[in-house]
Amino acid sequence: ASIGDVLAKTTLKFVVPPLKEMVPEEFHKWIPPVSQYICRFIGISIAFSVNRILSTVHTAIRGARLATDGFTKWCEARNLHYLSDGYLDDAFAFLLAGIGVFGQLFVWNRLPLLIKLLLFPATFTEWVLSMLVSMQVSLGTSTPQQAGAFSGAKNPLSGGLGAGAPMAPMSAGIPAV
């Protein structure tokens, strides 16, 4: 089960009944679906946050390894093998990765205002795109190809032959000009 589904079960059990007492009768039918969508949205936001942390750790480790490998090649080109022998390069990579994770997770919040303002368009665009994706996932909307890709359901764009059937060319239904 996904994070949102687990939250939705708890919400339906403990939050919806008191909410129905506070909301007028005509809106009772909307409380369960809206609460489920909110829970899915929260679950997707949690998943994005966890994924962002995992990506941070991965990029820090990968970047440290690339820097250390570059330093090792530089040392070997200058006959400084003692700097790249043993565990020294691995310890240096571990240290660089730790600095990278710390910097990405904690220093970003303390950047000067000017740098934050310069990077605002990129961070705002990233936020908007992640919210659009999470809303698309939480609402269950997808393209017909995504909806029938694994279920064997009939795909309206493939002539009703189901998943895996060849798609008609896009120009098939468009008259030539």
N, C-alpha and C positions, 0 to 999 in steps of 0.2 A: 504494500500500500504506500501511496505517496504521503508526503508530509501534510499536504492540504487535506487529504482524505481522513487522516488520523485526527487532525484538528477539527474537521467538519463533524465527525462522529461525536466528539466531546461537546462541540458547540450545539449540535442538535439535541443532545441529551440534557445539557445544563443551562444553556443560554436561551434557546428558543422558547421554552415554556414560560419563563418570566417575561420575555419580550412580548409574547402573545397577550399577556395580561395588560401590557402598557400600550399596545398598538390597537387602533380601531379594528373591528371585525373585518372590514372590507380589504384590509391589507394582510391578513393572516396567510393567505396563499402565497404571498411573496417572501415571507420571512425565511422559510427553509432554503429556497434556491439562492436568494441573495446572500444568506449566511454561508452557504457552501462556496459560492464564488469568492467571497471575501476570504474564506479560509484557504482556498486554492491559491489566491493571490498572495497571501501571507506565506504559504508553503513554498511557492515559487521564489519569492523574495529571499527566504531563508536558504533555499538551494542555490540561488545566485550568489549569496554571500559566502557560503561554504565553497562554492566553485571558485570564487575570486581569491579566497585564501589559499586554496590548493594551487591555483595558477600562480599566485605570488611565490609560494615556496618552490614550485617547479622552475619558474623563470629565474629565481635567485640561484638555485643550484646549477641550472644549465649555464647561466652567465658566469658564475664562479668557475665552473669547469672549463669553459671556453677561455676565460682570462688566464687560468692556471696553465692550460695547455699551450697557449700563446707564449706565456712567460717561459715555459719549459723549452720550447723551440728556440726562443731568443737566447736562453742560456746555453743551449747545446751549440748554437751557431757561433758563440763566442768562447767555446771550450770552458764553460763554467758549470761543469757537470755536477759539482758538489752542491749547487743550489737546487738541482732537480732530482737528485738521487734520494732514495728512501721515502720516508713519509712526509717530508717537509712540504712538498707540493700539495699533497692531500690535506694536510693540516691547514695550509694557506687557502685552499679551495673551501674548506669547511668554514673558516673564519670569514672569507668573502661572502659565502652564502648566508651566514648569520647576519652580517652587516646588511646584505641586500634585503632579507626578509624584514629586518627591523626598519630599514629605511622605507620600504614600500608600505608597511602596515602602520607605522607610527609617525614617521617624519612628515608624510604628506599632509597631515593635519596641521603642521606647524610651518608650512611654507609661507614665505612673505606674501602679502596681499597682492602685490604687483604680479607675481608669478601665477597665483591662483586666478587673477583676472585674465591674464594672457591665455591660460589653459581652460578658462570657463567654457568656450564654445565646444571644445572636445569633450569635456566632462559632462556638459549638459546633453550633448548629442548621444553619448554613451548611455546616460540615464534614460533618455526618452526611448531609445531603441530597446533597452532591457525591459522597460515598462510595457512597450508594445508587444514584445515577445511574450512576456508573462501574461498579459491580458489575452493574447491569442491562445496560449496554452490553457489558461484557466477557463476560458469560455468554450474550449473544445473546437474552435474554428480552425479549419485547415483547408488546403486545396483538395480537390477530388482525388488527385494522385496520392496525397498523403493519407487520406481517409481510407482508401481501399488498397493501399500498398501491401499490407500484411494480413488483411482479413479475408481476402477473396471476395469482397463485396463488389457489386457491379459498379464499374466506373463509367459515368455518363459520357466522358470524353473519349472512351475507347470503344464506343459502339455497343456497350453493354456486355462485353465479353469477360469482364472481371479483371482482377489484378494480374499483371504480367502480360496482358495482351498488348500488342503493338498499338501505339497511339496514332491517330490520323494526323497527317501534317497540318500545321496551323493554317496553311493557305487553302486547305480543302474547302472550307465553307466561305471563303472571302472571294467575292467576284473580282475578276481582273479589271483593271482600269485602263 
